[in-house]
């Protein structure tokens, strides 16, 4: 068998490649686990960015409404500072947590 000796000499290459792949797959610092963790972090950050962009759009709409509408300005001030006009009665209702509500 003329190929038998030369094939055996190169069998260590696939074994070494397999060992390197296993190391990379399970290495906590730079392996597959690290990549999966970073991918999850990236997705969470992208979700956070999308939520912040939505909030920016909402705040810009509020700014535009407040710039053009004196009634909106008054309403915003009264809500934020919890002010009432003389003679008005403010009724404060307790907040209701819907997540704990039991439906009979």
Residue frames relative to the residue before (quaternion, step in Angstrom):
aa qw qx qy qz dx dy dz
X 1.0000 0.0000 0.0000 0.0000 0.00 0.00 0.00
X 0.2549 -0.8126 0.5015 0.1523 3.58 -0.21 1.20
X 0.6937 0.4797 -0.2870 0.4542 3.66 1.06 -0.60
X 0.5003 0.7085 -0.4113 0.2803 3.60 1.12 -0.49
X 0.7029 0.4650 -0.2768 0.4615 3.60 0.82 -0.90
X 0.7017 0.4621 -0.2859 0.4608 3.59 0.89 -0.85
X 0.6175 0.5352 -0.3533 0.4555 3.60 1.09 -0.64
X 0.6582 0.5133 -0.3176 0.4498 3.58 0.92 -0.82
X 0.6218 0.5533 -0.3470 0.4322 3.56 1.05 -0.68
X 0.7565 0.3775 -0.2064 0.4926 3.59 1.06 -0.65
X 0.4148 0.7116 -0.4721 0.3142 3.63 1.19 0.20
X 0.5894 0.5834 -0.3742 0.4149 3.58 1.13 -0.45
X 0.5664 0.6114 -0.3908 0.3907 3.63 1.13 -0.49
X 0.6980 0.4235 -0.3097 0.4874 3.69 0.73 -0.83
X 0.6201 0.5382 -0.3500 0.4509 3.60 1.06 -0.70
X 0.6599 0.4923 -0.2989 0.4825 3.58 0.97 -0.85
X 0.6402 0.5185 -0.3198 0.4681 3.59 0.97 -0.82
X 0.6479 0.5104 -0.3110 0.4721 3.59 0.98 -0.82
X 0.6497 0.5126 -0.3166 0.4635 3.60 0.97 -0.81
X 0.6456 0.5070 -0.3160 0.4756 3.58 0.99 -0.82
X 0.6559 0.5081 -0.3146 0.4612 3.60 0.92 -0.85
X 0.6434 0.5059 -0.3233 0.4750 3.61 0.98 -0.76
X 0.6418 0.5205 -0.3232 0.4612 3.57 0.96 -0.83
X 0.6763 0.4875 -0.2901 0.4700 3.57 0.89 -0.95
X 0.6554 0.5285 -0.3189 0.4352 3.59 0.98 -0.78
X 0.8098 0.2898 -0.1333 0.4924 3.60 0.93 -0.80
X 0.4496 0.6724 -0.4670 0.3573 3.61 1.22 0.13
X 0.4118 -0.7384 0.4796 0.2351 3.60 -0.68 1.09
X 0.6842 0.5096 -0.2987 0.4278 3.59 0.98 -0.71
X 0.8455 0.0519 0.0118 0.5314 3.59 0.88 -0.81
X 0.5378 0.6660 -0.3805 0.3500 3.56 1.20 0.28
X 0.8105 -0.2703 0.2202 0.4706 3.48 -1.32 -0.43
X 0.6312 0.5328 -0.3353 0.4531 3.60 0.97 -0.79
X 0.6489 0.5103 -0.3100 0.4716 3.54 0.96 -0.87
X 0.6523 0.5128 -0.3151 0.4607 3.57 0.94 -0.85
X 0.6570 0.5049 -0.3092 0.4666 3.59 0.95 -0.85
X 0.6416 0.5158 -0.3193 0.4694 3.58 1.02 -0.82
X 0.6744 0.4866 -0.2898 0.4738 3.58 0.92 -0.90
X 0.6244 0.5313 -0.3361 0.4636 3.59 1.06 -0.71
X 0.6493 0.5022 -0.3137 0.4773 3.59 0.99 -0.80
X 0.6343 0.5201 -0.3220 0.4727 3.58 1.02 -0.80
X 0.6419 0.5296 -0.3182 0.4541 3.56 0.97 -0.87
X 0.6627 0.4994 -0.3089 0.4647 3.59 0.91 -0.87
X 0.6439 0.5149 -0.3203 0.4666 3.59 0.99 -0.82
X 0.6608 0.4940 -0.3056 0.4754 3.59 0.95 -0.84
X 0.6430 0.5142 -0.3305 0.4614 3.60 0.98 -0.77
X 0.6223 0.5180 -0.3333 0.4830 3.58 1.08 -0.72
X 0.6482 0.5205 -0.3091 0.4619 3.57 0.98 -0.85
X 0.6393 0.5202 -0.3177 0.4687 3.56 1.01 -0.82
X 0.6480 0.5121 -0.3201 0.4641 3.59 0.95 -0.84
X 0.6488 0.5066 -0.3186 0.4700 3.60 0.98 -0.81
X 0.6593 0.5000 -0.3099 0.4684 3.59 0.98 -0.81
X 0.6230 0.5268 -0.3440 0.4648 3.59 1.03 -0.69
X 0.6332 0.5185 -0.3233 0.4751 3.58 1.02 -0.80
X 0.6518 0.5124 -0.3119 0.4641 3.56 0.99 -0.83
X 0.6228 0.5334 -0.3351 0.4641 3.59 1.03 -0.78
X 0.6425 0.5136 -0.3221 0.4687 3.59 0.95 -0.86
X 0.6578 0.5090 -0.3058 0.4633 3.58 0.93 -0.90
X 0.6740 0.4910 -0.2982 0.4644 3.59 0.90 -0.88
X 0.6268 0.5217 -0.3427 0.4664 3.59 1.03 -0.66
X 0.6315 0.5178 -0.3290 0.4741 3.58 1.03 -0.76
X 0.6443 0.5131 -0.3184 0.4694 3.57 0.97 -0.83
X 0.6349 0.5330 -0.3252 0.4551 3.57 0.98 -0.86
X 0.6648 0.4980 -0.3028 0.4672 3.57 0.93 -0.91
X 0.6525 0.5058 -0.3188 0.4656 3.59 0.97 -0.80
X 0.6778 0.4883 -0.2973 0.4624 3.58 0.96 -0.81
X 0.6295 0.5510 -0.3386 0.4307 3.59 1.07 -0.65
X 0.7836 0.3653 -0.1693 0.4732 3.60 1.01 -0.73
X 0.7738 0.3527 -0.1583 0.5018 3.61 1.14 -0.44
X 0.3294 -0.7666 0.5153 0.1954 3.62 -0.36 1.20
X 0.6193 0.5383 -0.3522 0.4501 3.62 1.05 -0.65
X 0.6370 0.5133 -0.3261 0.4737 3.59 1.04 -0.74
X 0.6175 0.5334 -0.3448 0.4640 3.59 1.04 -0.73
X 0.6696 0.4965 -0.2998 0.4640 3.57 0.87 -0.93
X 0.6523 0.5197 -0.3138 0.4539 3.57 0.92 -0.90
X 0.6639 0.5044 -0.3062 0.4595 3.59 0.94 -0.89
X 0.6517 0.5050 -0.3188 0.4677 3.58 0.95 -0.83
X 0.6751 0.5000 -0.3002 0.4518 3.57 0.87 -0.92
X 0.6660 0.4910 -0.3080 0.4695 3.60 0.99 -0.77
X 0.6990 0.4800 -0.2855 0.4467 3.58 0.84 -0.96
X 0.7714 0.3472 -0.1829 0.5009 3.57 0.90 -0.89
X 0.3422 -0.7670 0.4685 0.2742 3.56 1.36 -0.13
X 0.3110 0.7447 -0.5179 0.2837 3.52 0.90 1.00
X 0.1311 -0.7553 0.6353 0.0938 3.52 -1.32 0.46
X 0.5114 -0.6167 0.4928 0.3396 3.53 -1.17 0.51
X 0.6168 -0.5233 0.4098 0.4216 3.57 -1.17 0.40
X 0.7858 0.2939 -0.2452 0.4858 3.55 -0.92 0.96
X 0.5892 0.5574 -0.3806 0.4441 3.61 1.20 -0.24
X 0.2632 -0.7336 0.6038 0.1674 3.52 -1.19 0.60
X 0.1990 -0.7767 0.5900 0.0951 3.54 -0.80 1.04
X 0.1239 -0.7786 0.6135 0.0452 3.54 -0.78 1.05
X 0.1334 -0.7904 0.5955 0.0530 3.56 -0.67 1.12
X 0.1879 -0.7825 0.5890 0.0738 3.51 -0.77 1.10
X 0.5042 -0.6334 0.4705 0.3512 3.58 -0.99 0.67
X 0.4993 -0.6397 0.4849 0.3262 3.53 -1.09 0.68
X 0.2621 -0.7629 0.5773 0.1267 3.52 -1.10 0.73
X 0.2730 -0.7626 0.5698 0.1386 3.56 -0.76 1.08
X 0.2815 -0.8020 0.5089 0.1364 3.58 -0.30 1.28
X 0.5930 0.5938 -0.3795 0.3895 3.58 1.12 -0.47
X 0.7289 0.3911 -0.2321 0.5117 3.62 1.18 -0.51
X 0.4216 0.7252 -0.4597 0.2916 3.58 1.27 0.03
X 0.2063 -0.7508 0.6147 0.1257 3.52 -1.01 0.87
X 0.2405 -0.7642 0.5856 0.1234 3.52 -0.81 1.01
X 0.3727 -0.7521 0.4912 0.2328 3.60 -0.62 1.08
